[in-house]
């Protein structure tokens, strides 16, 4: 299997500039074309362990190119199109890598309807997956990154893919998106991890990405069963609190966090019902990452 | 048949329940509702066929304490109104 790290930087750049880099992420193949050095930097740094699909087929076609004309020189920009459709405004050139990540999420959440897609992080330990749905600012990605840095397998930091037939989670392990204050927190918490150069003044503030572990990437064909749904909330100084949620209410809250619940109809209803049937759900408040991880490690190690 | 209630024609309801709470999927609207056990029991009864308020009261009277029987018609009427508000059931004498 050819991986990105088997290519030189020059070879990756040539594919991006030419026929496209056919990057495999979870169950998807993405054909990426770009002339942005910022995007090249990000791919070399974050995607070395990922497979390159050489079949010539791609689920998504993403083009990120530098703007032309005066925008090449004055406040240079990068623009995105997907199969010729340009749904978003151009962004500053040095936001190319976060833009790629957002566009990959946009492609999946907008069209991968063979899954029920939840806006949630998901990690796994001992064969038991923990889904972390939460709105921005809840500390979801920070908690996910911290768990991933302490032995939990990253399945996704943003999009939880639930199989409509088997109710299992299909991994989509990609770099973890960290924003604002969570960047220095995670750099201190996981000093050996790899981070991209922070992109400042994006629509989400300052954004940096944390590389997924090679183990998470290597096991991206290994689906997992949900054992817990945990709605995290970071609150400075708060004591650790794990409060059970009645299953029917957990169902409704997870459905509210789904991108395509309505679209998947009765199959989505049954899939989510199957997940809730097999798991426990909680509201979780934390302020200390070590305490949170110790609690979850204990849950993952407990007899089933 | 004035005063009768029924499930909307063509509507197929799928339900899953835990303890005394249920989630219910309506194939016509695509909506999912969080319902209590009493509302779900009413719906299950109406899935078998249209029923009047009086018939529903008679059906469920055996499930409650006799001291509460006087309140049952009002309670069921209120639940029926709520279910109608969610477009899960309809009154046969309702204007088109």
Contacts between the chains, C-beta under 8 A, distances in Angstrom:
chain1	res1	chain2	res2	distance
A	246	B	18	6.7
A	246	B	19	6.6
A	246	B	21	5.8
A	247	B	18	3.7
A	247	B	19	7.6
A	247	B	21	7.5
A	248	B	16	7.8
A	248	B	17	7.2
A	248	B	18	5.4
A	248	B	19	7.8
A	248	B	21	3.7
A	248	B	22	6.2
A	248	B	23	5.2
A	248	B	34	5.7
A	249	B	21	7.0
A	249	B	34	6.8
A	251	B	16	7.4
A	251	B	23	4.9
A	251	B	32	7.9
A	251	B	34	7.9
A	252	B	23	6.6
A	252	B	32	7.1
A	252	B	34	5.1
A	255	B	32	6.0
A	261	B	32	7.7
A	262	B	30	5.1
A	265	B	25	8.0
A	265	B	27	7.2
A	265	B	30	6.3
A	266	B	14	5.9
A	266	B	25	5.9
A	266	B	27	6.1
A	269	B	14	5.9
A	269	B	16	7.9
A	269	B	23	7.6
A	269	B	25	4.0
A	269	B	32	6.2
A	270	B	14	7.1
A	273	B	16	4.2
A	273	B	23	7.1
A	276	B	16	7.6
A	276	B	18	7.5
A	277	B	16	7.4
